[in-house]
């Protein structure tokens, strides 16, 4: 039953978050400290514009859930937190709604509780254009996410096993849905080659959805009687690697997957992301401490991000792409194998100037 599967996903995702998340490749991205680079806090704006979108902040609550009574309550609380902080929010997969329209309210609550916010509907790559439109209409969505998840489907006991139709179907949805389309991975990453395919299909934005956060191979393996797909746990490209791999494609990107704190947000923005999303860490806070705690967490992240930008001399999120970075460890090895010169990131401030303080 799909509602039980949705509840299982939440339970297993929270269990992962309660475990030791540990290090990921964001830890191999270090800002070069320039002690006189700082600017004044009033000069810092968190607003970001990309692909025709204008967001008040570069942080968003990424796709999580919906389709059961419990997940409807979660979506209500997520929407309240988004409304109170101005953070954009994405629905979880709306496949349950297409199978049983009685669960529509578990998704539409995202708009009902957040009438003026930026809301994204969410469908899979096999959805018909009609279903994609229905999803957008239900949420009065500003944009549509299409999630792609071949690894998850492979491990999911009842998952799809036919993937060749995904690319042309994404193209049909882009042409027919009537709102901008964002394509996202669910935690295994988008390579530069994949982002190029999406660009050529007319997709407006790619959400890189890299390894490092919730592991859906592990979740689906936990639902299997024999737990026989353990070898796929940890599969994929990290979000940091995806950002580096897709840097020259010419398609705006969002970064999600393995974002643990405001420093990771700043790192992702400095690597070229137009916005940064998180799911698991926000879900854990909501489930353990409630909606007020989540509002506090989101507000703190935004305040701390602004503080980091002030210290780094970046008046806008986009200005972080001019800050110097060191790429180290296994991430540097990835770059070497993929032909990416990491020295360019260490000397960016010398190549430009600023007009609002910072390095000259």
C-alpha positions as CSV (number, residue, x, y, z in Angstrom):
1,X,0.0,0.0,0.0
2,X,1.5,3.3,-1.1
3,X,0.5,5.2,2.1
4,X,2.4,2.6,4.2
5,X,5.5,3.0,1.9
6,X,5.4,6.8,2.4
7,X,5.3,6.3,6.2
8,X,8.1,3.7,6.0
9,X,10.2,6.3,4.0
10,X,9.8,8.9,6.8
11,X,10.6,6.4,9.6
12,X,13.7,5.1,7.8
13,X,14.9,8.6,6.8
14,X,14.6,9.8,10.4
15,X,16.5,6.7,11.6
16,X,19.3,7.6,9.2
17,X,19.4,11.1,10.6
18,X,19.7,9.8,14.1
19,X,22.7,7.9,13.1
20,X,26.2,9.5,12.8
21,X,26.1,11.3,9.5
22,X,29.8,12.1,9.7
23,X,32.0,13.7,7.1
24,X,31.2,14.2,3.4
25,X,32.9,15.9,0.5
26,X,31.7,19.3,1.5
27,X,34.4,19.0,4.2
28,X,37.0,18.9,1.5
29,X,36.0,22.5,0.4
30,X,37.7,25.2,2.5
31,X,37.4,28.9,2.2
32,X,40.8,30.7,2.1
33,X,40.7,33.1,5.1
34,X,41.4,36.7,4.2
35,X,41.4,38.6,7.5
36,X,40.4,42.0,6.0
37,X,37.8,40.8,3.5
38,X,34.8,41.5,5.7
39,X,32.0,43.9,4.9
40,X,29.1,45.4,6.9
41,X,26.1,43.3,7.8
42,X,23.5,45.8,6.5
43,X,25.1,45.5,3.1
44,X,24.4,41.8,2.9
45,X,21.3,40.5,1.0
46,X,20.2,36.9,0.9
47,X,18.0,37.4,-2.1
48,X,18.8,35.3,-5.2
49,X,17.6,35.5,-8.8
50,X,18.1,32.7,-11.4
51,X,16.2,31.2,-14.3
52,X,13.4,33.8,-14.0
53,X,12.9,33.0,-10.3
54,X,13.3,35.6,-7.5
55,X,13.7,34.0,-4.0
56,X,14.1,36.1,-0.9
57,X,16.7,33.6,0.4
58,X,18.9,31.0,-1.2
59,X,17.8,28.2,1.1
60,X,14.8,25.8,0.4
61,X,13.0,22.9,2.0
62,X,13.4,20.1,-0.5
63,X,11.0,17.4,-1.4
64,X,10.0,15.0,1.4
65,X,6.7,13.4,1.6
66,X,2.9,13.3,1.3
67,X,0.2,10.6,0.6
68,X,-0.8,9.4,4.1
69,X,-2.4,10.9,7.2
70,X,0.9,11.2,9.0
71,X,2.8,12.7,6.1
72,X,-0.1,15.2,5.6
73,X,0.6,16.4,9.1
74,X,4.3,16.7,8.3
75,X,3.6,18.7,5.2
76,X,1.3,21.0,7.1
77,X,4.1,21.8,9.6
78,X,6.7,22.1,6.9
79,X,4.5,24.6,5.1
80,X,4.0,26.6,8.3
81,X,7.8,26.8,8.8
82,X,8.3,27.8,5.1
83,X,5.6,30.5,5.5
84,X,7.2,31.9,8.7
85,X,10.7,32.1,7.3
86,X,10.1,32.9,3.6
87,X,11.9,29.7,2.5
88,X,10.7,28.0,-0.7
89,X,9.4,24.5,-0.4
90,X,8.9,21.4,-2.6
91,X,6.3,18.7,-2.3
92,X,7.3,15.1,-2.0
93,X,6.4,12.8,-4.9
94,X,2.7,13.1,-5.7
95,X,2.3,9.6,-7.2
96,X,0.0,8.7,-4.3
97,X,-2.4,11.4,-5.3
98,X,-2.6,10.0,-8.8
99,X,-3.5,6.6,-7.4
100,X,-5.9,7.8,-4.8
101,X,-7.3,11.4,-5.0
102,X,-8.6,11.2,-1.5
103,X,-5.1,11.9,-0.3
104,X,-5.0,15.2,-2.2
105,X,-5.2,17.2,1.0
106,X,-1.9,15.8,2.3
107,X,-0.2,17.7,-0.6
108,X,-2.5,20.8,-1.1
109,X,-1.8,21.7,2.6
110,X,1.5,23.0,1.4
111,X,-0.3,25.8,-0.4
112,X,-3.1,26.2,2.0
113,X,-0.7,26.9,4.9
114,X,1.7,28.9,2.7
115,X,-0.5,30.9,0.3
116,X,2.1,33.4,-0.8
117,X,5.3,31.3,-0.7
118,X,7.2,29.7,-3.5
119,X,5.9,26.1,-3.8
120,X,7.1,23.3,-6.2
121,X,4.9,20.3,-7.2
122,X,6.7,17.0,-7.7
123,X,6.2,14.1,-10.1
124,X,8.3,11.3,-11.4
125,X,9.7,11.0,-14.9
126,X,7.0,8.6,-16.1
127,X,4.2,11.0,-15.3
128,X,2.0,12.0,-18.2
129,X,1.7,15.7,-19.1
130,X,-1.9,15.6,-17.8
131,X,-0.8,14.3,-14.4
132,X,2.0,16.9,-14.3
133,X,-0.6,19.6,-14.9
134,X,-2.9,18.2,-12.3
135,X,0.0,18.2,-9.7
136,X,0.7,21.9,-10.5
137,X,-2.9,22.8,-10.3
138,X,-3.5,21.1,-7.0
139,X,-0.7,23.0,-5.3
140,X,-1.1,26.2,-7.4
141,X,2.6,25.6,-7.9
142,X,5.2,28.1,-9.1
143,X,7.3,25.4,-10.7
144,X,7.4,21.6,-11.1
145,X,10.1,19.2,-9.9
146,X,10.6,16.0,-11.8
147,X,12.5,13.6,-9.6
148,X,14.8,10.9,-11.2
149,X,15.8,8.0,-9.1
150,X,17.0,4.9,-11.0
151,X,19.0,3.6,-8.1
152,X,16.1,3.9,-5.7
153,X,13.8,2.2,-8.2
154,X,16.3,-0.6,-8.6
155,X,16.4,-1.4,-4.9
156,X,12.7,-0.7,-4.2
157,X,10.9,-4.1,-4.1
158,X,8.0,-2.7,-6.2
159,X,10.1,-0.2,-8.2
160,X,10.3,0.5,-11.9
161,X,12.8,-1.5,-14.1
162,X,12.3,0.4,-17.4
163,X,14.1,3.7,-17.7
164,X,14.6,4.4,-21.4
165,X,11.4,6.4,-21.8
166,X,12.5,8.9,-19.1
167,X,14.4,11.4,-21.3
168,X,11.7,11.8,-24.0
169,X,9.0,12.0,-21.3
170,X,10.8,14.8,-19.5
171,X,10.9,16.7,-22.8
172,X,7.1,16.3,-23.2
173,X,6.4,17.5,-19.7
174,X,8.7,20.5,-20.2
175,X,6.8,21.5,-23.4
176,X,3.3,20.9,-22.0
177,X,3.1,21.6,-18.3
178,X,3.0,25.4,-18.5
179,X,5.4,26.2,-15.6
180,X,9.2,26.1,-15.3
181,X,10.5,22.6,-14.8
182,X,13.3,21.6,-12.4
183,X,14.7,18.1,-12.6
184,X,16.2,16.7,-9.4
185,X,18.0,13.6,-8.3
186,X,17.0,12.0,-5.0
187,X,20.5,11.6,-3.5
188,X,22.7,10.0,-6.1
189,X,23.8,13.1,-8.0
190,X,23.7,14.5,-11.5
191,X,26.8,14.4,-13.6
192,X,27.8,17.1,-16.0
193,X,26.8,14.9,-18.9
194,X,23.3,14.5,-17.3
195,X,22.9,18.2,-16.8
196,X,23.7,18.8,-20.4
197,X,20.9,16.4,-21.4
198,X,18.5,18.3,-19.2
199,X,19.6,21.7,-20.7
200,X,19.0,20.4,-24.2
201,X,15.5,19.2,-23.1
202,X,14.6,22.8,-22.1
203,X,14.7,22.1,-18.3
204,X,14.9,25.4,-16.5
205,X,17.1,24.3,-13.5
206,X,18.9,21.1,-12.4
207,X,18.7,20.2,-8.7
208,X,21.9,18.1,-8.3
209,X,20.7,16.0,-5.4
210,X,24.0,14.4,-4.6
211,X,25.2,11.7,-2.2
212,X,25.8,12.6,1.4
213,X,22.3,13.0,2.8
214,X,19.4,10.6,3.0
215,X,20.4,7.4,1.2
216,X,17.4,6.0,-0.6
217,X,19.2,2.8,-1.6
218,X,19.6,2.1,2.1
219,X,16.0,3.0,2.8
220,X,14.6,0.7,0.1
221,X,17.0,-2.0,1.1
222,X,15.6,-1.8,4.6
223,X,12.2,-2.6,3.2
224,X,13.5,-5.8,1.5
225,X,13.1,-9.1,3.3
226,X,16.7,-10.2,2.6
227,X,18.4,-6.7,2.8
228,X,20.3,-8.0,-0.3
229,X,21.2,-4.6,-1.9
230,X,23.6,-3.4,0.8
231,X,26.3,-3.1,-1.9
232,X,24.5,-0.1,-3.4
233,X,24.4,2.0,-0.2
234,X,26.7,5.0,-0.7
235,X,26.3,4.9,-4.5
236,X,26.6,8.1,-6.5
237,X,28.3,11.5,-6.8
238,X,28.5,13.9,-3.9
239,X,26.8,17.2,-4.2
240,X,30.2,19.0,-4.1
241,X,31.4,16.8,-7.0
242,X,28.3,17.4,-9.0
243,X,28.7,21.2,-8.6
244,X,32.3,21.0,-9.9
245,X,31.3,18.6,-12.7
246,X,28.5,20.8,-14.0
247,X,30.1,24.2,-13.6
248,X,30.5,25.0,-17.3
249,X,27.2,23.5,-18.7
250,X,25.3,26.7,-18.8
251,X,22.2,25.6,-16.8
252,X,21.4,27.1,-13.4
253,X,21.8,24.5,-10.6
254,X,20.5,23.9,-7.1
255,X,22.5,22.0,-4.6
256,X,20.9,19.4,-2.3
257,X,22.1,16.3,-0.6
258,X,24.4,16.2,2.4
259,X,23.8,19.8,3.5
260,X,24.3,19.7,7.2
261,X,24.7,23.4,8.4
262,X,25.0,27.0,7.1
263,X,28.7,26.5,6.2
264,X,27.7,23.8,3.7
265,X,25.2,26.2,2.3
266,X,27.9,28.8,1.8
267,X,30.3,26.2,0.3
268,X,27.6,25.1,-2.2
269,X,26.9,28.7,-3.2
270,X,30.6,29.4,-3.6
271,X,30.8,26.3,-5.9
272,X,28.1,27.8,-8.1
273,X,24.7,26.8,-6.8
274,X,21.9,29.3,-7.1
275,X,20.1,27.9,-4.1
276,X,20.7,25.2,-1.6
277,X,18.2,22.7,-0.3
278,X,18.0,20.3,2.7
279,X,15.4,17.7,3.7
280,X,16.7,15.1,6.3
281,X,18.1,17.5,8.8
282,X,14.9,19.6,8.8
283,X,12.7,16.5,9.0
284,X,14.6,15.3,12.0
285,X,14.1,18.6,13.8
286,X,10.4,18.6,13.0
287,X,9.8,15.0,14.1
288,X,11.9,15.3,17.3
289,X,11.1,18.8,18.4
290,X,8.2,20.2,16.5
291,X,7.4,23.0,14.1
292,X,8.5,25.9,16.4
293,X,11.9,24.3,16.6
294,X,12.1,24.0,12.8
295,X,11.2,27.7,12.4
296,X,14.0,28.5,14.8
297,X,16.4,26.3,13.0
298,X,15.6,27.8,9.6
299,X,15.8,31.3,11.0
300,X,19.2,30.5,12.6
301,X,20.6,29.0,9.4
302,X,19.6,32.2,7.5
303,X,21.1,34.4,10.1
304,X,24.3,32.4,10.2
305,X,24.6,32.3,6.5
306,X,24.4,36.1,6.4
307,X,27.1,36.3,9.1
308,X,29.3,34.0,7.0
309,X,28.8,36.2,3.9
310,X,29.6,39.3,6.0
311,X,32.9,37.7,7.2
312,X,33.8,36.5,3.7
313,X,33.0,39.9,2.0
314,X,30.1,38.6,-0.1
315,X,27.2,41.0,-0.4
316,X,25.0,38.5,-2.2
317,X,24.9,34.8,-2.6
318,X,26.2,35.1,-6.1
319,X,29.2,37.0,-4.8
320,X,30.4,33.9,-3.0
321,X,31.5,32.6,-6.4
322,X,34.3,35.1,-6.2
323,X,35.7,33.9,-2.9
324,X,38.8,31.7,-2.8
325,X,38.4,28.0,-2.2
326,X,40.7,25.1,-1.6
327,X,39.6,21.8,-3.1
328,X,41.3,18.9,-1.2
329,X,41.3,15.2,-0.6
330,X,39.1,12.7,-2.6
331,X,37.2,15.6,-4.1
332,X,40.5,16.9,-5.6
333,X,41.2,13.4,-6.9
334,X,37.7,13.4,-8.6
335,X,38.5,16.7,-10.2
336,X,41.8,15.4,-11.5
337,X,40.2,12.4,-13.1
338,X,37.4,14.5,-14.6
339,X,39.9,17.1,-16.0
340,X,38.9,19.9,-13.7
341,X,41.6,22.4,-12.7
342,X,41.1,23.1,-9.0
343,X,43.8,25.8,-8.8
344,X,41.3,28.2,-10.5
345,X,39.2,28.2,-7.3
346,X,42.1,29.1,-5.0
347,X,42.8,32.4,-6.8
348,X,39.4,33.8,-7.8
349,X,39.6,36.9,-5.7
350,X,42.7,38.1,-7.5
351,X,40.8,38.0,-10.8
352,X,38.2,40.5,-9.8
353,X,37.2,43.4,-7.6
354,X,34.2,44.3,-5.5
355,X,32.4,47.6,-5.0
356,X,30.9,46.8,-1.6
357,X,34.0,46.1,0.4
358,X,35.9,42.8,0.6
359,X,39.0,41.9,-1.3
360,X,40.3,44.3,-3.9
